[in-house]
Amino acid sequence: MTLDISYTIDCPSYDTIFNQCREVVESISEDPFLETEISLVVVSPLEIQRLNQQYRDKDAVTDVLSFHHWDTLSDIFPGFLLGEIFICYQRAEEQAQSLGHSITEELALLCNHGLLHLQGYDHITDADNALMSSKENQILNILKAQNLF
C-alpha cells in the first residue's frame, strides 16, 4: 500500500504515525489490497461536515470518513486508488483529550479505522462490528508494542 498524505489545515505533521499505521495494516492484509494506493487528507471541521452532508446526508462534524473506490474485489489491481480517508484534526484533538490519550494515538485509531473501511470492513451489524473491532485492536496492540505512543 502506498499512502499519499495531505493537510488542508495548519497542524503538525503526523506522516510518521500514518505511515506506521499503513505498514501495520498492510502486514495483516491480503491480496488484492497490498499494492494499492490510498489518499489520506487531514481536514477542518467545516470540510468534514461538508463531506458528511454531501455523501452521507448527515449535517454534522465527524472524526473520520472513508470512501472506497471499488465495488468488487475484481476491481482492484496493483496501483489502484483503493480510496480516500478524511480525518478531522480538531475532532481528533477533542476526542484524545476526552478519552485521556495522546493526539498521536487518536490519529492512529482514526487512520486504522479508515484503512479497514477501505478494505471492506464495516460496523453496521453486530457481527461486522465485532470483526472490525477485533482487527482494530490487533492493529493497536502492534502499534503499542512498537512504542509509537
N, C-alpha and C positions, 0 to 999 in steps of 0.2 A: 504494500500500500504506500502510496505517496500522499503526503498531506500538504496542501497549499494553504498557508495561514495568512490571514489579513486582518487588519484592525481598521474599523471605520470611526473609532473614537480614540481619544488620547488616554492611554492607560499603559502601565508597564507591559513589557513583552513577556509572554508566557510560552514562547515557542518550545522551550526545552521540555516543559511538562506535557504539552500537547503531543510532541513527538515521542515522548516516553509512553504515553497512553497508546499512541498508534502502534508502537513496537510491541507492547504487551497484547493488545487486541489482535494484532497480526500473528503473534506467536500462538494464539489459541484458535485462530481462524483456519478455515479450509478453503480449497478452491471452490468457487471461482473468484473469491474476494481478495486473494493475495496480491495480484498485480494490477490493482485498480488505483484510481486517483480520487481524492476526497478534498473538498473545499471546506475550510473552517473559517468563519468570519465572526469576529468579536464586535458586537453592535451596541447601540444605545437602547434605552427603554422605548423610545419613540419608534425606532426602526423595528424592534422585535414585536411591538404591539401592532404595527402596520402589517407585518408579515403574518402574524397570528390572525388578524382580521381578514386579510386577503385570502389566505389559504385554508384557514380552519373556521372561519366565521365566528371567531372569539375576539371580542374587543377588550383585550386585557394584555398586560405585560406578563411575559412568562420567562423562565430561565433559559430554556434551550428548545430549539426547533430543528428538526432534521427532515430533509426531503430526499428520498432516494429516486434515482433516475432509471429504474428498471422495473419491469413487470414480472418477468420470469427469470430464473437463473440462466436460461439460454441467451438472455440479452447481454450478459456480462462477458467481457473479453479483456485480455491484457491491455492496459492503458485506458480502459473505460472509466469515465467520470461516474463513480458509484453514486455520488450525491453530495449534498451540502449540509453543513451544520452551522447554525447561528446560535451564538451564546451571548446573552445579555450580561455584560460585565457588572453593571450596577446591581442587578438582581443577584448575581453570584456573590458579590460582596455582602449584601444584606443577609443572604442565606448562610454564608460562612459565619457571620457574626452571631446570628440567632441559633445556629447549631453548635457553636463553640469550637469550630476548627478553622484552619487557615484558608485563605483565598485560593492558594495553590491546590489544596485538597478538594475544595468545592469545584474549581475549574476542571480538575481531573475527573471528578464524578460526572460532571455535565458532558465533558468530552466523551467519556466512555459510554454514557447513555446514548448520545448521538451516534457514535460509531456502531453500537449494537443495533440501533434502529435501522441504520443503513444496510445492515446485513440481514434484515428481515425480522429481527426480534421485536416484540411488542408487549404491551401490558394491558390489553383490552379485557381479556378473560383472566380468571384466577390462575389457570394453568399457564397461560402465556406470561403472566406477571411473575409467577414462581420461577419459571425458566430464565426470564430476563434478569430477575433479581439474583439468581444463583450465578449467572455469568458476570454481573456487575461486582458481586462480592469476590469472585475468583480474581478478577482483574485488580480490584482494590487491594486484595491481600498480596498480590505480586508486587504492586507499586509500593506498598508499605514495607515489604521485605527488602526492597531496593533503597529504602530510606529516602524516598523522594519528597516526603512531607512528614 
